[in-house]
Amino acid sequence: MSSSEKSVRLSVGDTELTVNPANGCRISSLRIGGTELLRQGERYGCFPMVPWCGRTGYGHFLNGDVPHQLPVNSPPHAIHGTGRDTAWRTAKAGESQAAFYYDLAEPWPYPGRVTQTFELAEDSLTLAFGVETYGDSFPAQAGWHPWFLRNLGTGGDVQIAFDAAWQEERGEDHLPTGRRLPAMPGPWDDCFGMPDGVDVTLTWPERLELKVKSRAEWVVVYDEQAEAVCVEPQSGPPNGLNTAPRYVTPIEPLEIATTWSWRRL
């Protein structure tokens, strides 16, 4: 492992963040006052979803009238992008800030660069993506997939609270049908629309309240696993390369940020 691929640890007060660029530039650990918030394991923590989020239907998308086929890594669909399976390079690493990048390559059909930055404070973490093209314009998405522990060891299980404008109806193939429904009670593996920006509160009773916010309008909430829950702000809905394409152009990169802020209870 080269020095550029070593884990990077940020620390402010008693808050510690560890990023593993060699394993998809994922957050492998977020500890607040010695308490780990993220599920541990090489597939967990918090990984980037880029250059698409969630499922791209049957691995197929169009750029204008040019068809492309992505590897079907979650049959019958292509899921969560290529960034989590790629070794990123460290651009800078300080005590409380770090930046990483990788160059888009096969199986993604367009050249470009993805950057991810981390900014840690005692009571917050801000994450940001930039996706830029080296040539042709292309549709892309970016977002984050954190696995927050359901229980922090004491106190009750986490409670998830949010007020969404709508819920995307999920078809039998797990793709949005295009219909928008009133937000339903969980359990969820669902995408919600928040046109005023993502705003979700996780509360671990008697321990911690954590807010996930973003100016992005889409969030996937997944709480069907016993160990952890996921609150995933993203720049578009699942299958959005096809249904709501946001183009990365030579003069307009795709940019998205999210802030997690917390207070102890």
Summary of the structure (lengths in Angstrom):
residues: 265
radius of gyration: 17.7
end to end distance: 40.6
largest distance: 54.4
contacts: 889
relative contact order: 0.18
helix: 6%
strand: 54%
